[in-house]
């Protein structure tokens, strides 16, 4: 017979430690905390780092596209970009083709920061003791969970 630990908690459990949402919340907070000292050396917060990752990968893009990539709304993106712009890492300008659209691009300083940031992923692996295989497996599982949760939310469940 299978032990309870092997099959997971009962479906109706209201114990905190049985909740997937709490395990994800605690993990997210812990990972963000592990990033903090690495990013402080770059003068960045975690959300600023995420914005720069998108810009380093894609180049100039719109605020809307950044928000979509990061799953953030405009109200969150605007102050975040304002701080990055004040730090001299990005520039924002209205699109010539569509005045409603704001384009975001890296400055030279933002481009240069990329070289220093390249050390962050390996430093996090070292700090957490995770292997690249562990990270790959976990990331894929979390992507599947995100897709399923988004689908469930869209269906109104």
Secondary structure, DSSP 8 states (H G I E B T S, - for coil): ---HHHH-S-TT---GGG-HHHHHHHHHHHHHHHHHHHHHTTT--HHHHHHHHHHHHH-SEEHHHHHHHHT--HHHHHHHHHHHHHTTSEEEEE-SS-TT-EEEEE-HHHHHHHHHHTTHHHHHHHHHT--HHHHHHHHHHHHHHHHHHHHHHHHT-
